[in-house]
Amino acid sequence: MGKPVIEVRNLYKRFGERVVLKGINLAIYEGEIFVIIGGSGSGKSTLLKHLIGLLKPTEGCVCIFGRDITKLSEEELDEIRLKMGYVFQEGALFDFLTVWENVGFYYLEHTALPKEEVRKKAVEILKKVDLDESVADLYPSQLSGGMKKRVSTARAIAGEGRIILYDEPTSGLDPITSRNIDHLILSLRERVGATSVVVTHDMISALSIADRIAFIYKGELLQVGTPEEIVNSPNPIVREFVEKGLYGVKR
């Protein structure tokens, strides 16, 4: 599998008396789609926020491209983040900016590129998420839920990040749009060669896109395996989650 681009070692996170993550160990490899599943409150989104340095662990370390980001200054962390994109659960687009300004935000803020050049670059990036120039001058309030997720994803890959983190990318979307987002995540691996880490409770999505799946339950990592290994898990908690996620009730 080669060298991991992300390593999580003995990660604990406490908020006061509450232990949210309990000794998590993971390795995620270049080019793979790694899905983290679990019920609400299991700690999966908290784990994702550690991977980009939005949260610092109580114990343990998080290594990105071989560097322990828990020990980096904010400036050093920003250098790492330039190689990463984050797709927030609610999209987190700037309402006061047009679609192309959202996608080109990094270039507008951090480079001296003329606005016309940034717009052209943003339109090219939008094509990678199957949107065309007709949406470039719209505002987020004029977009459907699925389009907002695509624009948010376009912004995440705009900096040519090697890692894309997705927090509940199909949350709140209808089944058809959800499957379209799944297809987008798969196609982006082919188009930009990114490593993807996807947090979801959508079992259909997880099994459709994952190379490997990590199952988290009450802050503990119960199992990591291929979709087939997760579906056939000997662990009754994992098996029940899969069955309810696929069929609605335990059969």
NORFENCOR-V956790 format. One record per residue. N is the residue number from 1. RES is the residue in one small letter. SS is DSSP state (h for helix, s for strand, l for the rest). OMEGA is omega in degrees with one decimal (999 if undefined). Layout:
# NORFENCOR-V956790
N	RES	SS	OMEGA
N	RES	SS	OMEGA
This chain:
# NORFENCOR-V956790
1	m	l	-178.1
2	g	l	-176.4
3	k	l	178.8
4	p	s	174.3
5	v	s	175.9
6	i	s	173.2
7	e	s	175.5
8	v	s	-175.3
9	r	s	173.2
10	n	s	-172.9
11	l	s	173.3
12	y	s	172.8
13	k	s	177.1
14	r	s	168.7
15	f	s	-173.2
16	g	l	-179.9
17	e	l	-174.0
18	r	s	177.1
19	v	s	-174.0
20	v	s	175.7
21	l	s	-171.0
22	k	s	172.9
23	g	s	-177.6
24	i	s	174.4
25	n	s	-177.9
26	l	s	168.0
27	a	s	-178.6
28	i	s	-169.1
29	y	s	-176.3
30	e	l	175.3
31	g	l	-178.6
32	e	l	171.7
33	i	s	-174.6
34	f	s	-175.2
35	v	s	176.7
36	i	s	-179.0
37	i	s	179.2
38	g	l	-179.0
39	g	l	176.7
40	s	l	179.1
41	g	l	-178.6
42	s	l	179.5
43	g	l	-173.8
44	k	h	178.1
45	s	h	175.4
46	t	h	177.3
47	l	h	-179.1
48	l	h	-179.1
49	k	h	174.8
50	h	h	-175.5
51	l	h	179.4
52	i	l	175.1
53	g	l	176.0
54	l	l	174.0
55	l	l	175.0
56	k	l	-177.7
57	p	l	171.9
58	t	l	174.2
59	e	s	175.4
60	g	s	-178.0
61	c	s	177.5
62	v	s	-179.9
63	c	s	176.0
64	i	s	-176.2
65	f	l	175.8
66	g	l	-179.7
67	r	s	178.3
68	d	s	-174.3
69	i	h	179.3
70	t	h	-177.9
71	k	h	-175.8
72	l	l	171.8
73	s	l	-179.9
74	e	h	179.4
75	e	h	178.7
76	e	h	179.0
77	l	h	178.0
78	d	h	177.0
79	e	h	178.0
80	i	h	-176.9
81	r	h	177.4
82	l	l	179.5
83	k	l	-176.7
84	m	s	172.9
85	g	s	-177.0
86	y	s	177.3
87	v	s	-175.8
88	f	l	-177.3
89	q	l	-178.3
90	e	l	-179.4
91	g	l	177.0
92	a	l	175.5
93	l	l	176.5
94	f	l	-175.6
95	d	l	-175.1
96	f	l	178.6
97	l	l	174.7
98	t	s	178.7
99	v	h	-176.9
100	w	h	178.1
101	e	h	174.6
102	n	h	-177.6
103	v	h	-178.2
104	g	l	-173.5
105	f	h	-179.7
106	y	h	-177.4
107	y	h	178.1
108	l	h	-175.5
109	e	h	-168.4
110	h	h	178.8
111	t	l	179.5
112	a	l	-179.7
113	l	l	175.9
114	p	l	-177.8
115	k	h	-179.7
116	e	h	179.4
117	e	h	-179.9
118	v	h	179.3
119	r	h	179.5
120	k	h	179.0
121	k	h	-179.6
122	a	h	179.1
123	v	h	177.5
124	e	h	179.2
125	i	h	177.7
126	l	h	178.7
127	k	h	-179.7
128	k	h	177.5
129	v	l	175.1
130	d	l	171.1
131	l	l	-178.2
132	d	l	-173.3
133	e	h	-177.8
134	s	h	179.8
135	v	h	-170.0
136	a	l	-175.7
137	d	l	175.1
138	l	l	174.1
139	y	s	-178.5
140	p	h	-178.8
141	s	h	-179.8
142	q	h	-175.9
143	l	l	171.9
144	s	l	179.2
145	g	h	-179.6
146	g	h	178.5
147	m	h	177.5
148	k	h	179.1
149	k	h	178.8
150	r	h	178.8
151	v	h	177.6
152	s	h	177.6
153	t	h	177.2
154	a	h	178.3
155	r	h	-178.8
156	a	h	-178.9
157	i	h	-175.5
158	a	h	179.4
159	g	l	-179.9
160	e	l	179.3
161	g	l	179.8
162	r	l	178.2
163	i	s	174.5
164	i	s	178.4
165	l	s	-179.4
166	y	s	176.6
167	d	s	178.6
168	e	l	-174.4
169	p	l	-179.7
170	t	l	-178.4
171	s	l	176.2
172	g	l	-179.2
173	l	l	177.1
174	d	l	-174.7
175	p	h	-178.2
176	i	h	178.7
177	t	h	178.1
178	s	h	179.8
179	r	h	175.4
180	n	h	177.6
181	i	h	175.1
182	d	h	179.8
183	h	h	179.3
184	l	h	179.7
185	i	h	178.2
186	l	h	-176.0
187	s	h	179.8
188	l	h	175.2
189	r	h	179.9
190	e	h	-173.6
191	r	h	-175.9
192	v	h	175.8
193	g	l	-175.1
194	a	l	166.4
195	t	s	-177.1
196	s	s	172.8
197	v	s	-172.4
198	v	s	173.7
199	v	s	-179.0
200	t	s	166.8
201	h	l	-179.7
202	d	l	-173.6
203	m	h	179.4
204	i	h	178.0
205	s	h	-178.0
206	a	h	-177.4
207	l	h	-178.3
208	s	h	-169.3
209	i	h	-167.2
210	a	l	162.4
211	d	l	174.8
212	r	s	-178.1
213	i	s	172.2
214	a	s	179.5
215	f	s	-179.9
216	i	s	-179.1
217	y	s	-179.7
218	k	l	175.5
219	g	l	-180.0
220	e	s	176.6
221	l	s	-176.4
222	l	s	-176.6
223	q	s	169.1
224	v	s	-179.9
225	g	s	174.9
226	t	l	176.1
227	p	h	-180.0
228	e	h	179.2
229	e	h	178.7
230	i	h	178.8
231	v	h	-178.3
232	n	l	-175.9
233	s	l	174.2
234	p	l	-177.8
235	n	l	-176.0
236	p	h	179.8
237	i	h	178.6
238	v	h	-176.9
239	r	h	179.8
240	e	h	179.0
241	f	h	179.8
242	v	h	-176.8
243	e	h	178.5
244	k	h	178.9
245	g	h	-178.4
246	l	h	-171.2
247	y	h	178.2
248	g	l	177.7
249	v	l	176.7
250	k	l	-176.1
251	r	l	999
